């Protein structure tokens, strides 16, 4: 799963994996997401954010966002620096979703100063 979050060849894989991990919502899934996100370069991180946003924009997204934010804050004390970095980004996206209830469409990238890049043909 960690390799899927860092797939440089196919950003759709990153997006779908991040969303699936948020939908699973287990501590193990969210820690794995935070670890991958914390190790990602900017483009990969943008697509992780988009996948998380997708999952939080679904009908049950408000409850999911609150749970993700709470567990993300817990991960802020993780001994692994990548997990801590990813948890901060995860909390940021979840807390924005909480502040904007009813927002739709997961196509918004994380605010990292540039839009995500679509898949590069091989």
N, CA, C and O atoms as CSV, one atom per row, in Angstrom:
chain,resi,resn,atom,element,x,y,z
A,1,UNK,N,N,0.824,-1.194,0.000
A,1,UNK,CA,C,0.000,0.000,0.000
A,1,UNK,C,C,0.868,1.258,0.000
A,1,UNK,O,O,0.545,2.242,-0.666
A,2,UNK,N,N,1.959,1.221,0.743
A,2,UNK,CA,C,2.814,2.399,0.800
A,2,UNK,C,C,3.344,2.753,-0.581
A,2,UNK,O,O,3.437,3.932,-0.922
A,3,UNK,N,N,3.690,1.757,-1.375
A,3,UNK,CA,C,4.193,2.012,-2.731
A,3,UNK,C,C,3.124,2.657,-3.598
A,3,UNK,O,O,3.449,3.470,-4.463
A,4,UNK,N,N,1.865,2.318,-3.389
A,4,UNK,CA,C,0.779,2.912,-4.175
A,4,UNK,C,C,0.631,4.404,-3.889
A,4,UNK,O,O,0.257,5.174,-4.773
A,5,UNK,N,N,0.922,4.811,-2.654
A,5,UNK,CA,C,0.825,6.226,-2.289
A,5,UNK,C,C,1.952,7.064,-2.882
A,5,UNK,O,O,1.886,8.293,-2.880
A,6,UNK,N,N,2.979,6.399,-3.385
A,6,UNK,CA,C,4.132,7.107,-3.943
A,6,UNK,C,C,4.340,6.759,-5.410
A,6,UNK,O,O,5.446,6.908,-5.930
A,7,UNK,N,N,3.291,6.296,-6.083
A,7,UNK,CA,C,3.383,5.882,-7.487
A,7,UNK,C,C,3.630,7.100,-8.372
A,7,UNK,O,O,2.713,7.875,-8.643
A,8,UNK,N,N,4.858,7.261,-8.813
A,8,UNK,CA,C,5.221,8.429,-9.624
A,8,UNK,C,C,4.689,8.330,-11.044
A,8,UNK,O,O,4.583,9.347,-11.730
A,9,UNK,N,N,4.354,7.132,-11.498
A,9,UNK,CA,C,3.927,6.952,-12.879
A,9,UNK,C,C,2.430,7.176,-13.079
A,9,UNK,O,O,1.998,7.473,-14.193
A,10,UNK,N,N,1.637,7.040,-12.022
A,10,UNK,CA,C,0.188,7.120,-12.198
A,10,UNK,C,C,-0.445,7.815,-10.991
A,10,UNK,O,O,-0.659,7.199,-9.947
A,11,UNK,N,N,-0.733,9.084,-11.148
A,11,UNK,CA,C,-1.292,9.865,-10.038
A,11,UNK,C,C,-2.679,9.380,-9.638
A,11,UNK,O,O,-3.093,9.581,-8.496
A,12,UNK,N,N,-3.404,8.746,-10.553
A,12,UNK,CA,C,-4.725,8.212,-10.207
A,12,UNK,C,C,-4.605,7.132,-9.136
A,12,UNK,O,O,-5.498,6.985,-8.301
A,13,UNK,N,N,-3.518,6.384,-9.155
A,13,UNK,CA,C,-3.294,5.356,-8.139
A,13,UNK,C,C,-3.132,6.019,-6.773
A,13,UNK,O,O,-3.699,5.552,-5.785
A,14,UNK,N,N,-2.374,7.088,-6.716
A,14,UNK,CA,C,-2.182,7.810,-5.452
A,14,UNK,C,C,-3.531,8.309,-4.950
A,14,UNK,O,O,-3.871,8.119,-3.782
A,15,UNK,N,N,-4.292,8.942,-5.822
A,15,UNK,CA,C,-5.585,9.516,-5.458
A,15,UNK,C,C,-6.543,8.444,-4.941
A,15,UNK,O,O,-7.178,8.629,-3.903
A,16,UNK,N,N,-6.649,7.340,-5.650
A,16,UNK,CA,C,-7.569,6.278,-5.261
A,16,UNK,C,C,-7.130,5.603,-3.960
A,16,UNK,O,O,-7.964,5.280,-3.114
A,17,UNK,N,N,-5.838,5.393,-3.802
A,17,UNK,CA,C,-5.331,4.751,-2.590
A,17,UNK,C,C,-5.572,5.632,-1.371
A,17,UNK,O,O,-6.017,5.146,-0.331
A,18,UNK,N,N,-5.282,6.918,-1.493
A,18,UNK,CA,C,-5.507,7.837,-0.373
A,18,UNK,C,C,-6.982,7.861,0.018
A,18,UNK,O,O,-7.319,7.814,1.201
A,19,UNK,N,N,-7.847,7.934,-0.974
A,19,UNK,CA,C,-9.283,7.932,-0.686
A,19,UNK,C,C,-9.734,6.641,-0.024
A,19,UNK,O,O,-10.529,6.666,0.916
A,20,UNK,N,N,-9.229,5.514,-0.513
A,20,UNK,CA,C,-9.605,4.223,0.066
A,20,UNK,C,C,-9.146,4.106,1.516
A,20,UNK,O,O,-9.869,3.562,2.352
A,21,UNK,N,N,-7.960,4.608,1.819
A,21,UNK,CA,C,-7.466,4.550,3.192
A,21,UNK,C,C,-8.317,5.416,4.119
A,21,UNK,O,O,-8.581,5.032,5.258
A,22,UNK,N,N,-8.741,6.575,3.641
A,22,UNK,CA,C,-9.621,7.422,4.458
A,22,UNK,C,C,-10.968,6.739,4.653
A,22,UNK,O,O,-11.526,6.765,5.750
A,23,UNK,N,N,-11.491,6.129,3.597
A,23,UNK,CA,C,-12.777,5.430,3.724
A,23,UNK,C,C,-12.682,4.263,4.692
A,23,UNK,O,O,-13.631,3.985,5.425
A,24,UNK,N,N,-11.541,3.576,4.701
A,24,UNK,CA,C,-11.354,2.477,5.660
A,24,UNK,C,C,-11.400,3.041,7.074
A,24,UNK,O,O,-12.038,2.470,7.958
A,25,UNK,N,N,-10.724,4.158,7.281
A,25,UNK,CA,C,-10.809,4.890,8.538
A,25,UNK,C,C,-10.213,4.221,9.755
A,25,UNK,O,O,-10.404,4.703,10.872
A,26,UNK,N,N,-9.504,3.140,9.576
A,26,UNK,CA,C,-8.903,2.472,10.730
A,26,UNK,C,C,-7.624,3.199,11.136
A,26,UNK,O,O,-7.026,3.900,10.320
A,27,UNK,N,N,-7.202,3.041,12.378
A,27,UNK,CA,C,-5.925,3.653,12.776
A,27,UNK,C,C,-4.767,3.208,11.883
A,27,UNK,O,O,-3.920,4.024,11.517
A,28,UNK,N,N,-4.722,1.929,11.531
A,28,UNK,CA,C,-3.631,1.438,10.684
A,28,UNK,C,C,-3.681,2.087,9.302
A,28,UNK,O,O,-2.640,2.451,8.753
A,29,UNK,N,N,-4.882,2.235,8.733
A,29,UNK,CA,C,-5.014,2.845,7.409
A,29,UNK,C,C,-4.598,4.310,7.440
A,29,UNK,O,O,-3.897,4.776,6.541
A,30,UNK,N,N,-5.022,5.032,8.458
A,30,UNK,CA,C,-4.700,6.460,8.533
A,30,UNK,C,C,-3.218,6.680,8.830
A,30,UNK,O,O,-2.631,7.648,8.348
A,31,UNK,N,N,-2.612,5.804,9.610
A,31,UNK,CA,C,-1.173,5.924,9.861
A,31,UNK,C,C,-0.399,5.645,8.580
A,31,UNK,O,O,0.570,6.341,8.279
A,32,UNK,N,N,-0.817,4.633,7.823
A,32,UNK,CA,C,-0.174,4.327,6.545
A,32,UNK,C,C,-0.297,5.514,5.593
A,32,UNK,O,O,0.669,5.870,4.918
A,33,UNK,N,N,-1.475,6.125,5.536
A,33,UNK,CA,C,-1.680,7.298,4.694
A,33,UNK,C,C,-0.765,8.440,5.128
A,33,UNK,O,O,-0.119,9.075,4.295
A,34,UNK,N,N,-0.712,8.695,6.421
A,34,UNK,CA,C,0.146,9.780,6.927
A,34,UNK,C,C,1.612,9.514,6.610
A,34,UNK,O,O,2.338,10.434,6.234
A,35,UNK,N,N,2.056,8.274,6.755
A,35,UNK,CA,C,3.456,7.937,6.475
A,35,UNK,C,C,3.781,8.154,5.002
A,35,UNK,O,O,4.823,8.721,4.674
A,36,UNK,N,N,2.901,7.708,4.117
A,36,UNK,CA,C,3.130,7.898,2.689
A,36,UNK,C,C,3.095,9.358,2.296
A,36,UNK,O,O,3.920,9.819,1.507
A,37,UNK,N,N,2.145,10.077,2.842
A,37,UNK,CA,C,2.001,11.499,2.534
A,37,UNK,C,C,3.221,12.267,3.022
A,37,UNK,O,O,3.710,13.169,2.341
A,38,UNK,N,N,3.707,11.908,4.195
A,38,UNK,CA,C,4.875,12.587,4.756
A,38,UNK,C,C,6.153,12.327,3.979
A,38,UNK,O,O,7.085,13.129,4.030
A,39,UNK,N,N,6.203,11.213,3.259
A,39,UNK,CA,C,7.379,10.868,2.458
A,39,UNK,C,C,7.257,11.319,1.004
A,39,UNK,O,O,8.214,11.206,0.238
A,40,UNK,N,N,6.103,11.823,0.626
A,40,UNK,CA,C,5.814,12.170,-0.769
A,40,UNK,C,C,6.469,13.485,-1.187
A,40,UNK,O,O,6.709,14.364,-0.360
A,41,UNK,N,N,6.752,13.604,-2.484
A,41,UNK,CA,C,7.156,14.909,-3.011
A,41,UNK,C,C,5.875,15.698,-3.293
A,41,UNK,O,O,4.775,15.162,-3.158
A,42,UNK,N,N,6.010,16.951,-3.677
A,42,UNK,CA,C,4.854,17.853,-3.791
A,42,UNK,C,C,3.733,17.318,-4.674
A,42,UNK,O,O,2.569,17.369,-4.275
A,43,UNK,N,N,4.046,16.809,-5.853
A,43,UNK,CA,C,2.997,16.322,-6.749
A,43,UNK,C,C,2.268,15.133,-6.136
A,43,UNK,O,O,1.040,15.062,-6.194
A,44,UNK,N,N,3.006,14.208,-5.556
A,44,UNK,CA,C,2.371,13.058,-4.912
A,44,UNK,C,C,1.499,13.514,-3.745
A,44,UNK,O,O,0.394,13.005,-3.556
A,45,UNK,N,N,1.990,14.464,-2.971
A,45,UNK,CA,C,1.234,14.977,-1.835
A,45,UNK,C,C,-0.045,15.665,-2.305
A,45,UNK,O,O,-1.087,15.533,-1.663
A,46,UNK,N,N,0.023,16.392,-3.411
A,46,UNK,CA,C,-1.174,17.029,-3.964
A,46,UNK,C,C,-2.239,15.990,-4.292
A,46,UNK,O,O,-3.421,16.193,-4.014
A,47,UNK,N,N,-1.815,14.883,-4.880
A,47,UNK,CA,C,-2.776,13.845,-5.258
A,47,UNK,C,C,-3.273,13.086,-4.043
A,47,UNK,O,O,-4.414,12.623,-4.044
A,48,UNK,N,N,-2.463,12.940,-3.011
A,48,UNK,CA,C,-2.953,12.364,-1.756
A,48,UNK,C,C,-4.051,13.259,-1.191
A,48,UNK,O,O,-5.100,12.778,-0.764
A,49,UNK,N,N,-3.798,14.559,-1.195
A,49,UNK,CA,C,-4.795,15.514,-0.690
A,49,UNK,C,C,-6.083,15.432,-1.491
A,49,UNK,O,O,-7.174,15.505,-0.924
A,50,UNK,N,N,-5.968,15.283,-2.787
A,50,UNK,CA,C,-7.151,15.190,-3.636
A,50,UNK,C,C,-7.945,13.926,-3.307
A,50,UNK,O,O,-9.174,13.963,-3.243
A,51,UNK,N,N,-7.247,12.809,-3.100
A,51,UNK,CA,C,-7.936,11.569,-2.731
A,51,UNK,C,C,-8.628,11.679,-1.385
A,51,UNK,O,O,-9.745,11.189,-1.216
A,52,UNK,N,N,-7.975,12.318,-0.427
A,52,UNK,CA,C,-8.589,12.531,0.880
A,52,UNK,C,C,-9.809,13.431,0.722
A,52,UNK,O,O,-10.864,13.157,1.294
A,53,UNK,N,N,-9.667,14.494,-0.046
A,53,UNK,CA,C,-10.792,15.403,-0.275
A,53,UNK,C,C,-11.954,14.664,-0.918
A,53,UNK,O,O,-13.106,14.878,-0.541
A,54,UNK,N,N,-11.667,13.792,-1.890
A,54,UNK,CA,C,-12.728,12.994,-2.521
A,54,UNK,C,C,-13.531,12.239,-1.465
A,54,UNK,O,O,-14.761,12.282,-1.453
A,55,UNK,N,N,-12.814,11.547,-0.577
A,55,UNK,CA,C,-13.477,10.734,0.436
A,55,UNK,C,C,-14.261,11.596,1.428
A,55,UNK,O,O,-15.306,11.178,1.926
A,56,UNK,N,N,-13.759,12.786,1.711
A,56,UNK,CA,C,-14.436,13.658,2.672
A,56,UNK,C,C,-15.587,14.435,2.049
A,56,UNK,O,O,-16.405,15.004,2.773
A,57,UNK,N,N,-15.669,14.472,0.728
A,57,UNK,CA,C,-16.755,15.175,0.042
A,57,UNK,C,C,-17.964,14.275,-0.180
A,57,UNK,O,O,-18.975,14.729,-0.716
A,58,UNK,N,N,-17.880,13.024,0.217
A,58,UNK,CA,C,-18.993,12.086,0.074
A,58,UNK,C,C,-20.057,12.383,1.128
A,58,UNK,O,O,-19.795,13.126,2.073
A,59,UNK,N,N,-21.258,11.807,0.978
A,59,UNK,CA,C,-22.349,12.125,1.907
A,59,UNK,C,C,-22.013,11.953,3.386
A,59,UNK,O,O,-22.498,12.728,4.209
A,60,UNK,N,N,-21.210,10.978,3.743
A,60,UNK,CA,C,-20.848,10.789,5.155
A,60,UNK,C,C,-19.533,11.480,5.500
A,60,UNK,O,O,-18.903,11.166,6.510
A,61,UNK,N,N,-19.130,12.410,4.664
A,61,UNK,CA,C,-17.829,13.059,4.802
A,61,UNK,C,C,-17.641,13.864,6.066
A,61,UNK,O,O,-16.525,13.926,6.582
A,62,UNK,N,N,-18.691,14.485,6.589
A,62,UNK,CA,C,-18.533,15.315,7.792
A,62,UNK,C,C,-18.107,14.468,8.984
A,62,UNK,O,O,-17.187,14.839,9.714
A,63,UNK,N,N,-18.764,13.343,9.183
A,63,UNK,CA,C,-18.384,12.451,10.284
A,63,UNK,C,C,-16.990,11.887,10.049
A,63,UNK,O,O,-16.181,11.786,10.971
A,64,UNK,N,N,-16.726,11.524,8.811
A,64,UNK,CA,C,-15.417,10.968,8.463
A,64,UNK,C,C,-14.326,12.012,8.691
A,64,UNK,O,O,-13.261,11.687,9.215
A,65,UNK,N,N,-14.578,13.258,8.305
A,65,UNK,CA,C,-13.586,14.329,8.462
A,65,UNK,C,C,-13.261,14.543,9.933
A,65,UNK,O,O,-12.097,14.732,10.288
A,66,UNK,N,N,-14.271,14.515,10.786
A,66,UNK,CA,C,-14.028,14.694,12.217
A,66,UNK,C,C,-13.161,13.567,12.767
A,66,UNK,O,O,-12.253,13.814,13.561
A,67,UNK,N,N,-13.434,12.332,12.351
A,67,UNK,CA,C,-12.651,11.190,12.819
A,67,UNK,C,C,-11.214,11.256,12.293
A,67,UNK,O,O,-10.266,10.973,13.026
A,68,UNK,N,N,-11.058,11.629,11.031
A,68,UNK,CA,C,-9.723,11.739,10.429
A,68,UNK,C,C,-8.923,12.832,11.124
A,68,UNK,O,O,-7.743,12.645,11.420
A,69,UNK,N,N,-9.550,13.956,11.385
A,69,UNK,CA,C,-8.876,15.058,12.058
A,69,UNK,C,C,-8.429,14.647,13.461
A,69,UNK,O,O,-7.302,14.932,13.867
A,70,UNK,N,N,-9.307,13.985,14.189
A,70,UNK,CA,C,-8.975,13.562,15.551
A,70,UNK,C,C,-7.804,12.580,15.545
A,70,UNK,O,O,-6.883,12.705,16.353
A,71,UNK,N,N,-7.837,11.605,14.639
A,71,UNK,CA,C,-6.739,10.642,14.623
A,71,UNK,C,C,-5.462,11.285,14.081
A,71,UNK,O,O,-4.361,10.935,14.504
A,72,UNK,N,N,-5.609,12.214,13.158
A,72,UNK,CA,C,-4.436,12.936,12.661
A,72,UNK,C,C,-3.737,13.694,13.766
A,72,UNK,O,O,-2.508,13.729,13.814
A,73,UNK,N,N,-4.510,14.308,14.663
A,73,UNK,CA,C,-3.912,15.003,15.807
A,73,UNK,C,C,-3.182,14.015,16.715
A,73,UNK,O,O,-2.132,14.338,17.270
A,74,UNK,N,N,-3.731,12.826,16.863
A,74,UNK,CA,C,-3.061,11.783,17.649
A,74,UNK,C,C,-1.716,11.428,17.007
A,74,UNK,O,O,-0.718,11.248,17.706
A,75,UNK,N,N,-1.696,11.328,15.678
A,75,UNK,CA,C,-0.469,10.963,14.963
A,75,UNK,C,C,0.590,12.061,15.019
A,75,UNK,O,O,1.753,11.809,14.703
A,76,UNK,N,N,0.215,13.255,15.410
A,76,UNK,CA,C,1.186,14.349,15.516
A,76,UNK,C,C,2.278,14.025,16.529
A,76,UNK,O,O,3.348,14.633,16.496
A,77,UNK,N,N,2.028,13.087,17.417
A,77,UNK,CA,C,3.029,12.680,18.395
A,77,UNK,C,C,3.753,11.396,18.027
A,77,UNK,O,O,4.472,10.836,18.855
A,78,UNK,N,N,3.577,10.924,16.804
A,78,UNK,CA,C,4.208,9.683,16.365
A,78,UNK,C,C,5.729,9.832,16.355
A,78,UNK,O,O,6.234,10.913,16.050
A,79,UNK,N,N,6.465,8.778,16.681
A,79,UNK,CA,C,7.928,8.867,16.657
A,79,UNK,C,C,8.514,9.026,15.248
A,79,UNK,O,O,9.639,9.507,15.109
A,80,UNK,N,N,7.789,8.639,14.223
A,80,UNK,CA,C,8.277,8.718,12.838
A,80,UNK,C,C,8.006,10.118,12.270
A,80,UNK,O,O,6.857,10.560,12.231
A,81,UNK,N,N,9.057,10.809,11.833
A,81,UNK,CA,C,8.929,12.176,11.316
A,81,UNK,C,C,8.033,12.241,10.088
A,81,UNK,O,O,7.277,13.200,9.937
A,82,UNK,N,N,8.096,11.240,9.202
A,82,UNK,CA,C,7.237,11.241,8.011
A,82,UNK,C,C,5.775,11.139,8.413
A,82,UNK,O,O,4.925,11.798,7.816
A,83,UNK,N,N,5.473,10.336,9.402
A,83,UNK,CA,C,4.090,10.216,9.877
A,83,UNK,C,C,3.627,11.546,10.445
A,83,UNK,O,O,2.503,11.974,10.182
A,84,UNK,N,N,4.473,12.200,11.215
A,84,UNK,CA,C,4.097,13.510,11.784
A,84,UNK,C,C,3.819,14.530,10.681
A,84,UNK,O,O,2.843,15.276,10.759
A,85,UNK,N,N,4.680,14.567,9.645
A,85,UNK,CA,C,4.467,15.505,8.529
A,85,UNK,C,C,3.162,15.198,7.806
A,85,UNK,O,O,2.364,16.095,7.532
A,86,UNK,N,N,2.956,13.933,7.503
A,86,UNK,CA,C,1.730,13.532,6.802
A,86,UNK,C,C,0.493,13.775,7.637
A,86,UNK,O,O,-0.548,14.167,7.110
A,87,UNK,N,N,0.597,13.545,8.941
A,87,UNK,CA,C,-0.543,13.776,9.828
A,87,UNK,C,C,-0.939,15.248,9.830
A,87,UNK,O,O,-2.126,15.569,9.883
A,88,UNK,N,N,0.036,16.135,9.775
A,88,UNK,CA,C,-0.269,17.573,9.735
A,88,UNK,C,C,-1.051,17.915,8.470
A,88,UNK,O,O,-2.023,18.669,8.524
A,89,UNK,N,N,-0.630,17.363,7.333
A,89,UNK,CA,C,-1.358,17.611,6.079
A,89,UNK,C,C,-2.739,16.974,6.116
A,89,UNK,O,O,-3.714,17.574,5.663
A,90,UNK,N,N,-2.827,15.769,6.650
A,90,UNK,CA,C,-4.104,15.071,6.760
A,90,UNK,C,C,-5.078,15.878,7.610
A,90,UNK,O,O,-6.242,16.041,7.242
A,91,UNK,N,N,-4.605,16.379,8.738
A,91,UNK,CA,C,-5.449,17.221,9.596
A,91,UNK,C,C,-5.899,18.481,8.875
A,91,UNK,O,O,-7.053,18.895,8.992
A,92,UNK,N,N,-4.982,19.088,8.129
A,92,UNK,CA,C,-5.301,20.315,7.417
A,92,UNK,C,C,-6.456,20.100,6.437
A,92,UNK,O,O,-7.402,20.888,6.409
A,93,UNK,N,N,-6.381,19.046,5.641
A,93,UNK,CA,C,-7.436,18.771,4.663
A,93,UNK,C,C,-8.738,18.417,5.380
A,93,UNK,O,O,-9.805,18.886,4.983
A,94,UNK,N,N,-8.665,17.602,6.424
A,94,UNK,CA,C,-9.874,17.216,7.156
A,94,UNK,C,C,-10.517,18.425,7.828
A,94,UNK,O,O,-11.739,18.571,7.806
A,95,UNK,N,N,-9.710,19.280,8.415
A,95,UNK,CA,C,-10.271,20.446,9.102
A,95,UNK,C,C,-10.862,21.450,8.125
A,95,UNK,O,O,-11.841,22.124,8.448
A,96,UNK,N,N,-10.274,21.560,6.919
A,96,UNK,CA,C,-10.895,22.411,5.897
A,96,UNK,C,C,-12.238,21.844,5.480
A,96,UNK,O,O,-13.178,22.600,5.236
A,97,UNK,N,N,-12.344,20.521,5.394
A,97,UNK,CA,C,-13.616,19.895,5.033
A,97,UNK,C,C,-14.663,20.137,6.117
A,97,UNK,O,O,-15.841,20.321,5.811
A,98,UNK,N,N,-14.243,20.140,7.372
A,98,UNK,CA,C,-15.168,20.403,8.475
A,98,UNK,C,C,-15.663,21.843,8.410
A,98,UNK,O,O,-16.842,22.110,8.646
A,99,UNK,N,N,-14.761,22.772,8.088
A,99,UNK,CA,C,-15.139,24.192,8.013
A,99,UNK,C,C,-16.011,24.501,6.805
A,99,UNK,O,O,-16.731,25.499,6.798
A,100,UNK,N,N,-15.951,23.651,5.784
A,100,UNK,CA,C,-16.744,23.881,4.569
A,100,UNK,C,C,-17.706,22.732,4.355
A,100,UNK,O,O,-17.594,22.023,3.355
A,101,UNK,N,N,-18.655,22.521,5.271
A,101,UNK,CA,C,-19.595,21.425,5.082
A,101,UNK,C,C,-20.380,21.626,3.793
A,101,UNK,O,O,-20.719,22.749,3.421
A,102,UNK,N,N,-20.656,20.535,3.133
A,102,UNK,CA,C,-21.419,20.616,1.892
A,102,UNK,C,C,-20.571,20.881,0.675
A,102,UNK,O,O,-21.098,20.937,-0.436
A,103,UNK,N,N,-19.248,21.049,0.847
A,103,UNK,CA,C,-18.406,21.248,-0.327
A,103,UNK,C,C,-18.392,19.956,-1.121
A,103,UNK,O,O,-18.472,18.863,-0.559
A,104,UNK,N,N,-18.292,20.092,-2.409
A,104,UNK,CA,C,-18.328,18.910,-3.258
A,104,UNK,C,C,-17.170,18.930,-4.219
A,104,UNK,O,O,-16.485,19.939,-4.389
A,105,UNK,N,N,-16.972,17.797,-4.838
A,105,UNK,CA,C,-15.940,17.698,-5.864
A,105,UNK,C,C,-14.571,17.553,-5.264
A,105,UNK,O,O,-14.100,18.450,-4.566
A,106,UNK,N,N,-13.921,16.436,-5.524
A,106,UNK,CA,C,-12.616,16.182,-4.957
A,106,UNK,C,C,-11.476,16.643,-5.826
A,106,UNK,O,O,-10.334,16.250,-5.589
A,107,UNK,N,N,-11.740,17.461,-6.822
A,107,UNK,CA,C,-10.694,17.836,-7.759
A,107,UNK,C,C,-9.783,18.942,-7.246
A,107,UNK,O,O,-8.793,19.274,-7.897
A,108,UNK,N,N,-10.102,19.522,-6.082
A,108,UNK,CA,C,-9.239,20.578,-5.560
A,108,UNK,C,C,-7.947,19.984,-5.018
A,108,UNK,O,O,-7.996,19.085,-4.178
A,109,UNK,N,N,-6.801,20.457,-5.470
A,109,UNK,CA,C,-5.544,19.971,-4.910
A,109,UNK,C,C,-5.273,20.640,-3.570
A,109,UNK,O,O,-5.893,21.646,-3.224
A,110,UNK,N,N,-4.356,20.078,-2.839
A,110,UNK,CA,C,-3.917,20.738,-1.610
A,110,UNK,C,C,-3.309,22.077,-1.987
A,110,UNK,O,O,-2.814,22.242,-3.102
A,111,UNK,N,N,-3.341,23.018,-1.083
A,111,UNK,CA,C,-2.807,24.340,-1.365
A,111,UNK,C,C,-1.296,24.312,-1.207
A,111,UNK,O,O,-0.769,24.685,-0.159
A,112,UNK,N,N,-0.606,23.873,-2.236
A,112,UNK,CA,C,0.850,23.803,-2.215
A,112,UNK,C,C,1.433,24.729,-3.269
A,112,UNK,O,O,2.609,24.614,-3.617
A,113,UNK,N,N,0.618,25.648,-3.780
A,113,UNK,CA,C,1.144,26.643,-4.692
A,113,UNK,C,C,1.065,26.284,-6.160
A,113,UNK,O,O,1.439,27.093,-7.009
A,114,UNK,N,N,0.592,25.104,-6.480
A,114,UNK,CA,C,0.450,24.747,-7.889
A,114,UNK,C,C,-0.564,23.622,-8.012
A,114,UNK,O,O,-0.753,22.842,-7.078
A,115,UNK,N,N,-1.218,23.539,-9.169
A,115,UNK,CA,C,-2.219,22.486,-9.351
A,115,UNK,C,C,-1.521,21.141,-9.586
A,115,UNK,O,O,-0.358,21.094,-9.986
A,116,UNK,N,N,-2.257,20.046,-9.331
A,116,UNK,CA,C,-1.668,18.738,-9.595
A,116,UNK,C,C,-1.468,18.528,-11.094
A,116,UNK,O,O,-2.158,19.130,-11.917
A,117,UNK,N,N,-0.536,17.686,-11.422
A,117,UNK,CA,C,-0.237,17.372,-12.814
A,117,UNK,C,C,-0.918,16.062,-13.135
A,117,UNK,O,O,-0.862,15.120,-12.344
A,118,UNK,N,N,-1.557,15.991,-14.278
A,118,UNK,CA,C,-2.223,14.759,-14.687
A,118,UNK,C,C,-1.193,13.697,-15.032
A,118,UNK,O,O,-0.007,13.987,-15.193
A,119,UNK,N,N,-1.657,12.483,-15.141
A,119,UNK,CA,C,-0.764,11.352,-15.427
A,119,UNK,C,C,0.077,11.619,-16.656
A,119,UNK,O,O,-0.416,12.093,-17.680
A,120,UNK,N,N,1.347,11.309,-16.534
A,120,UNK,CA,C,2.286,11.478,-17.641
A,120,UNK,C,C,2.282,10.192,-18.446
A,120,UNK,O,O,2.531,9.120,-17.894
A,121,UNK,N,N,1.998,10.275,-19.762
A,121,UNK,CA,C,1.996,9.056,-20.558
A,121,UNK,C,C,3.386,8.420,-20.568
A,121,UNK,O,O,4.407,9.107,-20.590
A,122,UNK,N,N,3.391,7.089,-20.551
A,122,UNK,CA,C,4.680,6.399,-20.553
A,122,UNK,C,C,5.151,6.063,-21.945
A,122,UNK,O,O,6.222,5.480,-22.110
